[in-house]
């Protein structure tokens, strides 16, 4: 019995050892279809930075924003689904990897029945006890078909991990952008409040001048109309801010989180400067590019499986055990049995199925190459655009701050001149309109500066290595 069992185990070990090499093409990373450096007009002194993007906390330094990002990483349903898809891919890889190993099963059976003894010609009632250990239909991977499928499943698992990391970066950027939008609307609301107060003051002054016969009824009604217009504008901004807060809370995955009602304003929000590096850094930094490459590796491995289908396959079924008509003698000497049943299958005619499967695998790899190259080009464009916009926005912002300061002084002088009866009402209205518009533009540029910094952070693919979700 021990000798038979040893032979069976030796056969199982031989089955594992006979696994062949893969017939998949040797993987070579396609050449990046972008220059090694970003355009010279985007690489300026302001693009220098030392921030390590491995941790988003080093980039988004505002404590309120940092807290909101942490809440979103813990509660956002889209990110949670992406994390679960990683677990799904891990399980699928485990299933596929198990195909490379023999499945050893133990069986026990009992059979009792009546048969006719051919020698005696009489009915005989007999019992049979059977216990066995065996390998059922294990494919000896002589040409690497099973290994190629396992490699493809592993690559898809890695792709799902990178997809989860890309989802985390997108979530961080979306939360930051939504927060900046909500804060910009708060600043707009405060500007509308200051404008309302200024127009109420002008209305009161115009009303006094009208009572003294120094202003016309048209000027009085115009001042009143502007007050109501400012109130309507403030109410509209309050509504938009409420909607922006709801959108932010949806990203957070928690509608019970209290958002700041006043501070910080846009001027208080800062993000650490970051160096762009070389375009080749994107190949390892951006998870969406890594995801595309992992999918490319999976399609490359599938070609190996398709090629192996043209060659013979060998399946092995073995069994060792004991058979007896009495349970007490089931494991006694002389009751041992064994079987060894290899099965060789040689493909002869498949109606072109194998050729079509190989063509399909090849086409899918070519598609994956195109997708991989497109992801690199998209990343290169996003970084280049963000770098180019950064300096341009800075110049615009400096100029607009000067415009707003000049408009503020002009408004102060116009109010003084109007109260003294020197300036006309139209001059005052024009100064007030110009101040409101320049204030709105200044807030818009401040918001644009921050959203551009967020876009650059996202384009460079930073901030996923040490995030909570990355460890899930």
Secondary structure, 3 states (H helix, E strand, C coil): CHHHHHHHHHHHHHHHHCCCCCCCCCCCCCCCCCCCCCCHHHCCHHHCCCCCCCCHHHCECCHHHHHHHHHHHHHCHHHHHHHHHHHHHHHHHHHHHHCCCCCEEEEEEEEEEEEEECCCCEEEEEEEEEEEEEEEEEEECCCCHHHHHHHHHHHHHHHHHHHHHHHHHHHHHHHHHHHHHHHHHHHHHHHHHHHHHHHHHHHHHHHHHHHCCCCCHHHHHHHHHHHHHHHHHHHHHHHHHHHHHHHHHHHHCCCCCCCCCCCCCHHHCCECCCCCCCHHHHHHHCHHHHHHHHHHHHHHHHHHHHHHCCCCEEEEEEEEEEEECCHHHCCCCCCEEEEEEEEEECCCCCCCHHHHHHHHHHHHHHHHHHHHHHHHHHHHHHHHHHHHHHHHHHHHHHHHHHHHHHHHHHHHHHHHHHHCCCCCHHHHHHHHHHHHHHHHHHHHHHHHHHHHHHHHHHHCCCCCCCCCHHHC
